[in-house]
């Protein structure tokens, strides 16, 4: 019996991360406003919290592009490296500070927050958890973070779910019929991770089968 799977080339995504590519609805407008205020110089410190795949990194990239990549330091949880380079950067972006306990870096993060504030530098932090839901051991760090403006990204509403589906398919350079988008919107779990995970699966499945992504193909995958 022949294997029905076809050979295929896994083409890289061309994820659009410009300010014009960011989709704004009620679910994430506060986070976009926070970034806009940092760009305008109205605030220097901020936290964006929200689920995985909700666009926190996209917003970070928008801020970096507007401040200038040569003046920015973008780090995911490597606090020692941040401390080494924080003095020469005007913008510091730290991803996933909800892992600070796991990283045993509360003192380092506390130092970075104080240093950037005292030296008038911009600091953006992202987290998959709301600050109030992170169990800090260092009370001074908790106090500092509670004093910083936090913008929460909620799970997608109907409008955002549809637009996120379209954007991810576009990033993968896939042309999808609108009826497929509506079909998925009404059936997928309302979360950014579920959307991303399913699109990865259906993209791979369509390549293996050598077929376009249609409702029929989706039903073949999920049956």
Number of C-alpha atoms within 10 A of each C-alpha: 3 4 5 9 12 11 10 12 8 9 8 9 12 11 15 15 17 13 15 8 12 17 15 15 16 13 17 24 15 18 25 22 13 23 24 17 15 19 18 12 10 10 16 21 26 23 27 30 25 22 18 18 16 22 22 25 16 18 23 21 18 21 23 21 17 14 17 13 15 12 13 21 20 18 15 15 19 15 22 12 12 21 14 9 12 19 14 12 17 19 25 27 24 22 22 18 24 21 17 20 14 9 12 11 17 22 13 17 21 17 15 19 21 13 16 20 14 9 10 12 17 22 23 25 23 26 23 22 18 18 21 10 9 16 12 16 10 12 11 13 19 17 12 12 20 13 11 16 14 22 21 23 22 18 18 19 14 13 14 19 24 17 17 21 21 17 18 19 20 16 15 17 14 14 11 15 12 11 11 15 19 13 13 19 20 12 8 13 13 15 17 22 15 14 19 17 11 16 17 14 12 19 18 15 20 19 17 15 14 14 11 16 18 17 15 10 15 19 9 11 12 8 5
